Amino acid sequence: MTVGTTRRRGAAAVLAAALLVAGCGGGEGPSSTGDDARMFTNPVVRTDAPDPQAIRVGDTWYLFHTNAGGRNVPVLTSPDLVDWTPAGDALPELPAWADAGKTWAPEAIELAPDRFALYYTVAGRESGRQCVGRAVASAPQGPYRDDSTGPLICQAELGGAIDASPFRDADGSLWLLWKNDGNAIGVDTWIWSQPLSDDGLRLVGEPTKLLKQTEPWEGALIEGPFLHRQDGKLFLFFAANAYDRAEYAEGYAICESPAGPCVKAPENPILKTNEVASGPGHASMVVEDGRTWLLYHAWPPGQEGTVDPGRQVWLDEVVWNDGKPVVKGPTAGPQQKP
């Protein structure tokens, strides 16, 4: 996901060409292809924008990502998922119980036309660990305000809590997913789920463990979860391995419900490093005009762990073959816009 946890966490000519295609010179210019406005090329955000998640409100897309450029929760806007414009800090003030500098993996959800909730990872002062907070706003871009007196989730004894992701199921129920940051202290990392209250401010019921790291490609951790329903089936997507290595990748599982049980796909990972993008992962999914798209971050090959340009945002289509998601990427060549 995110800023990891301790993180947080061929030939030279071929590599140079790949870096050029990936837009490694920095800059946040448009990704539309000049000769044909119907086409675009990756990355769609060319500056450091880890852990991207986007929601659509009206005719505008709003993208949130991990702290960068002095902003706790940078927010960008776009009419088409391709050309993004910075729109300030969605969470300009942190709650009194949190410290600045490690505000990771924010995700927003619309609860009503004038009510939006933002779930974010932040440094909890009392626990000394990363914890999950929640904030609300009357507009999608914020400003969001967290009036809580403490974290929504912390799990300090399990390394902390990070990568919160809200989900509204087909029956209207509201859920929150997150990961205990076990790799920060050398224990298992689990993806958890728990129902949320209707106002999005409280967890209700009991948490459920869904998945942990079990496969060789996952390394020591899984993280960055989100749920998506497609043709009645519930998919749990997640990233795995070290965030600053080429081995970082994206996989999925199929779940019976948001509370599980879940079974990992044998074909994982479904998105991984290639010649144009390294360590792709911590994704979110959007649907536009019947087409499914994956927003995710990736490093320029050979620049894993660097700050400039850092983890750029990529956009690639997902097709559903026999009920299974297939990501057409990472792709650096021209693609038709969503």
PLY file of the C-alpha trace (Angstrom):
ply
format ascii 1.0
element vertex 338
property float x
property float y
property float z
element edge 336
property int vertex1
property int vertex2
end_header
0.00 0.00 0.00
1.19 2.61 1.30
4.18 3.89 2.48
5.18 0.33 3.28
5.72 -0.24 6.88
9.15 0.30 7.78
7.99 2.51 5.45
5.91 3.98 6.32
7.02 2.95 5.49
17.38 -5.38 -20.61
19.95 -2.89 -21.50
20.39 0.71 -20.41
18.79 2.00 -23.61
15.68 -0.09 -23.03
15.43 1.16 -19.46
15.87 4.76 -20.55
13.10 4.39 -23.10
10.80 2.86 -20.53
11.44 5.71 -18.11
10.72 8.26 -20.82
7.43 6.59 -21.69
6.47 6.52 -18.01
6.89 10.27 -17.78
9.70 10.22 -15.28
10.63 13.83 -15.88
7.98 14.80 -13.35
5.30 17.39 -13.88
1.56 16.99 -13.51
0.60 17.85 -17.09
-2.28 16.31 -19.00
-2.01 12.66 -20.01
-4.25 13.06 -23.05
-2.53 12.16 -26.30
-2.14 15.32 -28.35
-3.09 13.99 -31.79
-6.29 12.34 -30.57
-8.23 13.68 -27.57
-9.95 10.30 -27.26
-6.67 8.64 -26.28
-4.38 8.86 -23.25
-1.06 7.47 -22.02
0.08 6.46 -18.55
0.90 7.64 -15.96
-2.13 9.90 -15.51
-0.54 11.63 -12.49
3.19 12.05 -13.03
4.17 13.25 -9.57
4.35 11.31 -6.29
0.75 10.27 -5.49
0.76 6.94 -3.63
-2.32 4.86 -2.76
-4.84 6.53 -5.08
-8.60 6.24 -4.61
-11.26 8.10 -6.59
-14.99 8.75 -6.31
-17.34 10.37 -8.81
-19.76 13.07 -7.75
-21.81 14.61 -10.55
-19.58 15.07 -13.57
-16.34 15.26 -11.58
-13.92 12.65 -10.28
-12.11 13.29 -6.99
-8.83 11.48 -6.31
-7.26 11.22 -2.84
-3.78 9.94 -2.04
-1.12 9.60 0.69
0.44 12.80 2.04
2.74 14.62 -0.38
3.82 18.18 -1.11
3.09 19.34 2.44
-0.57 18.27 2.27
-2.11 15.76 4.65
-4.58 14.41 2.07
-3.96 15.80 -1.40
-7.09 15.88 -3.57
-7.18 16.18 -7.36
-10.15 16.60 -9.70
-10.78 15.35 -13.22
-13.63 15.25 -15.75
-12.41 12.00 -17.31
-10.08 10.04 -14.96
-7.14 11.09 -17.16
-6.47 14.82 -16.85
-6.07 15.65 -13.16
-5.88 19.09 -11.51
-4.65 19.61 -7.91
-7.48 20.87 -5.69
-5.76 21.43 -2.34
-5.75 19.52 0.94
-8.89 17.53 1.74
-7.87 17.25 5.42
-6.05 20.50 6.23
-6.21 19.94 10.02
-5.52 16.70 11.84
-7.29 15.85 15.12
-5.53 16.70 18.38
-4.61 13.06 19.05
-2.63 12.67 15.79
0.80 13.74 14.60
1.52 15.03 11.09
3.87 13.51 8.54
2.48 10.00 8.07
-1.06 10.45 6.77
-1.53 7.52 4.42
-4.00 5.83 2.10
-7.12 8.03 2.44
-10.39 6.75 0.97
-13.69 8.61 0.69
-17.32 7.54 0.28
-20.51 9.49 -0.40
-23.08 8.79 2.34
-25.64 11.41 1.19
-25.66 14.28 -1.34
-24.24 16.63 1.31
-22.33 14.16 3.47
-19.01 12.50 2.68
-16.77 10.42 4.93
-13.00 10.09 4.67
-11.06 7.25 6.31
-7.32 7.75 6.63
-4.21 6.39 8.32
-2.38 8.73 10.67
0.27 8.64 13.40
-1.44 8.11 16.76
0.42 10.04 19.43
-0.56 7.94 22.44
0.04 4.53 20.86
3.11 5.49 18.85
1.60 3.46 16.00
-0.31 4.19 12.83
-4.06 4.31 13.45
-7.22 4.86 11.40
-9.21 8.08 11.73
-12.46 9.26 10.18
-13.56 12.70 9.05
-16.66 14.18 7.40
-17.39 16.97 4.94
-20.35 18.45 3.09
-18.52 18.42 -0.26
-16.40 15.67 -1.86
-13.20 17.71 -2.00
-13.54 18.71 1.66
-12.42 20.23 3.84
-12.99 17.12 5.95
-13.08 17.51 9.72
-12.30 14.86 12.33
-13.93 15.82 15.62
-13.06 12.56 17.37
-11.17 12.33 20.65
-9.21 9.28 19.52
-8.65 6.82 16.66
-11.44 4.80 15.10
-9.08 1.78 15.00
-5.56 1.38 16.31
-4.68 -2.27 17.17
-1.35 -1.12 18.61
-0.66 -4.61 19.96
-0.84 -5.90 16.36
1.49 -3.24 14.95
-1.14 -0.58 14.28
-4.00 -0.22 11.80
-3.67 1.16 8.25
-5.26 1.18 4.78
-8.92 1.68 5.67
-11.40 1.22 2.81
-15.17 1.86 3.03
-17.64 -0.28 1.09
-21.40 0.02 0.50
-22.82 -3.41 -0.35
-25.78 -4.11 -2.62
-28.10 -4.44 0.41
-27.15 -0.97 1.61
-24.95 -2.14 4.49
-21.81 -0.10 5.14
-18.48 -1.79 5.89
-14.89 -0.85 6.61
-11.83 -2.88 5.66
-8.33 -2.33 7.01
-5.01 -4.05 7.66
-3.26 -4.54 10.97
0.30 -3.31 10.37
1.85 -6.54 11.59
4.97 -6.32 9.47
5.95 -3.25 11.58
6.56 -5.60 14.53
7.19 -8.93 12.80
3.75 -10.53 13.15
1.08 -11.57 10.64
-0.73 -8.94 8.58
-4.47 -9.54 8.36
-7.15 -7.88 6.27
-10.08 -7.14 8.62
-13.70 -6.14 8.03
-16.39 -4.72 10.31
-19.79 -3.07 9.80
-20.06 0.70 10.12
-22.92 2.72 11.60
-25.17 4.47 9.08
-23.47 7.80 9.72
-20.07 6.22 9.01
-18.59 7.39 12.31
-18.61 4.20 14.40
-17.80 0.54 14.01
-20.58 -1.81 15.07
-20.60 -5.53 15.80
-17.34 -7.44 15.81
-14.33 -7.38 13.45
-13.61 -10.37 11.22
-10.27 -11.56 9.88
-10.53 -12.16 6.12
-7.05 -12.94 4.77
-3.37 -12.87 5.70
-0.11 -13.37 3.81
0.22 -17.05 2.77
1.67 -17.19 -0.76
5.32 -16.84 -1.84
4.63 -13.82 -4.09
3.11 -11.95 -1.13
6.32 -11.86 0.90
5.74 -10.74 4.49
2.48 -8.85 4.05
-0.78 -8.10 2.30
-2.41 -4.67 2.43
-4.40 -2.01 0.56
-7.73 -3.92 0.49
-10.94 -2.92 -1.27
-14.18 -4.72 -2.13
-16.00 -4.71 -5.48
-19.17 -6.50 -6.61
-19.32 -7.71 -10.20
-22.29 -9.68 -11.53
-23.30 -10.58 -7.99
-19.87 -11.89 -6.95
-17.87 -10.13 -4.26
-14.18 -9.55 -5.00
-11.59 -8.55 -2.42
-8.55 -6.94 -4.05
-5.28 -6.45 -2.17
-1.62 -5.57 -2.68
1.27 -7.63 -1.33
5.02 -7.64 -0.72
7.28 -4.66 0.09
5.96 -1.36 -1.26
9.41 -0.18 -2.40
10.38 -3.30 -4.37
9.63 -4.55 -7.86
7.97 -7.59 -6.25
5.03 -5.48 -5.04
1.92 -6.59 -6.93
-1.89 -6.85 -6.85
-4.09 -9.90 -6.32
-7.65 -10.75 -5.41
-9.90 -13.19 -3.57
-13.58 -14.10 -3.85
-15.68 -13.67 -0.70
-19.07 -15.00 0.31
-19.84 -11.72 2.10
-17.99 -8.65 3.42
-17.42 -10.72 6.56
-15.96 -13.60 4.56
-15.00 -16.28 4.12
-12.67 -15.38 1.25
-10.59 -17.57 -1.08
-7.56 -16.24 -2.96
-7.41 -16.61 -6.73
-4.91 -19.20 -7.96
-3.84 -16.93 -10.83
-2.53 -14.19 -8.49
-0.89 -11.77 -8.91
-3.02 -10.18 -11.64
-0.97 -6.96 -11.84
2.80 -7.00 -11.54
6.03 -5.36 -12.64
6.89 -5.21 -16.34
9.27 -3.19 -18.51
7.33 0.10 -18.12
6.18 0.10 -14.47
7.62 -1.36 -11.28
5.86 -2.45 -8.11
2.28 -1.69 -9.23
-0.34 -1.93 -6.53
-2.48 -0.40 -3.78
-5.30 0.04 -6.24
-8.89 1.23 -6.33
-11.57 0.40 -8.89
-13.99 2.62 -10.77
-16.67 1.97 -13.38
-17.35 4.44 -16.20
-19.83 3.85 -19.05
-19.85 0.13 -18.40
-16.06 -0.22 -18.45
-14.08 -1.12 -15.33
-10.80 0.65 -14.57
-8.05 0.15 -12.02
-6.28 3.18 -10.53
-2.98 2.21 -8.91
0.47 3.51 -8.17
3.76 2.32 -9.65
7.43 3.34 -9.70
9.47 4.08 -12.80
11.60 0.95 -13.33
14.90 1.24 -11.48
13.64 4.06 -9.24
11.86 2.04 -6.57
11.89 3.86 -3.22
12.77 7.28 -4.62
10.80 10.47 -3.96
11.02 12.12 -7.38
8.93 11.24 -9.28
7.94 8.64 -6.66
4.86 6.48 -7.08
2.90 7.80 -10.01
-0.77 7.06 -10.74
-1.60 4.64 -13.54
-4.97 3.81 -15.08
-5.65 0.53 -16.87
-8.80 -1.26 -17.94
-10.07 -4.43 -16.26
-11.98 -6.96 -18.34
-13.99 -9.82 -16.86
-13.17 -13.15 -18.50
-15.39 -15.98 -17.31
-16.10 -13.97 -14.19
-12.43 -13.31 -13.43
-10.76 -9.87 -13.49
-7.95 -9.44 -16.01
-5.96 -6.20 -15.82
-4.72 -4.90 -19.16
-1.55 -3.39 -17.82
0.70 -1.82 -16.80
0.32 -0.19 -20.22
2.41 2.78 -21.38
1.11 2.92 -24.96
-1.93 4.94 -26.11
-5.30 3.75 -24.79
-8.85 4.90 -25.40
-10.11 7.16 -22.62
-12.76 5.86 -20.22
0 1
1 2
2 3
3 4
4 5
5 6
6 7
7 8
9 10
10 11
11 12
12 13
13 14
14 15
15 16
16 17
17 18
18 19
19 20
20 21
21 22
22 23
23 24
24 25
25 26
26 27
27 28
28 29
29 30
30 31
31 32
32 33
33 34
34 35
35 36
36 37
37 38
38 39
39 40
40 41
41 42
42 43
43 44
44 45
45 46
46 47
47 48
48 49
49 50
50 51
51 52
52 53
53 54
54 55
55 56
56 57
57 58
58 59
59 60
60 61
61 62
62 63
63 64
64 65
65 66
66 67
67 68
68 69
69 70
70 71
71 72
72 73
73 74
74 75
75 76
76 77
77 78
78 79
79 80
80 81
81 82
82 83
83 84
84 85
85 86
86 87
87 88
88 89
89 90
90 91
91 92
92 93
93 94
94 95
95 96
96 97
97 98
98 99
99 100
100 101
101 102
102 103
103 104
104 105
105 106
106 107
107 108
108 109
109 110
110 111
111 112
112 113
113 114
114 115
115 116
116 117
117 118
118 119
119 120
120 121
121 122
122 123
123 124
124 125
125 126
126 127
127 128
128 129
129 130
130 131
131 132
132 133
133 134
134 135
135 136
136 137
137 138
138 139
139 140
140 141
141 142
142 143
143 144
144 145
145 146
146 147
147 148
148 149
149 150
150 151
151 152
152 153
153 154
154 155
155 156
156 157
157 158
158 159
159 160
160 161
161 162
162 163
163 164
164 165
165 166
166 167
167 168
168 169
169 170
170 171
171 172
172 173
173 174
174 175
175 176
176 177
177 178
178 179
179 180
180 181
181 182
182 183
183 184
184 185
185 186
186 187
187 188
188 189
189 190
190 191
191 192
192 193
193 194
194 195
195 196
196 197
197 198
198 199
199 200
200 201
201 202
202 203
203 204
204 205
205 206
206 207
207 208
208 209
209 210
210 211
211 212
212 213
213 214
214 215
215 216
216 217
217 218
218 219
219 220
220 221
221 222
222 223
223 224
224 225
225 226
226 227
227 228
228 229
229 230
230 231
231 232
232 233
233 234
234 235
235 236
236 237
237 238
238 239
239 240
240 241
241 242
242 243
243 244
244 245
245 246
246 247
247 248
248 249
249 250
250 251
251 252
252 253
253 254
254 255
255 256
256 257
257 258
258 259
259 260
260 261
261 262
262 263
263 264
264 265
265 266
266 267
267 268
268 269
269 270
270 271
271 272
272 273
273 274
274 275
275 276
276 277
277 278
278 279
279 280
280 281
281 282
282 283
283 284
284 285
285 286
286 287
287 288
288 289
289 290
290 291
291 292
292 293
293 294
294 295
295 296
296 297
297 298
298 299
299 300
300 301
301 302
302 303
303 304
304 305
305 306
306 307
307 308
308 309
309 310
310 311
311 312
312 313
313 314
314 315
315 316
316 317
317 318
318 319
319 320
320 321
321 322
322 323
323 324
324 325
325 326
326 327
327 328
328 329
329 330
330 331
331 332
332 333
333 334
334 335
335 336
336 337
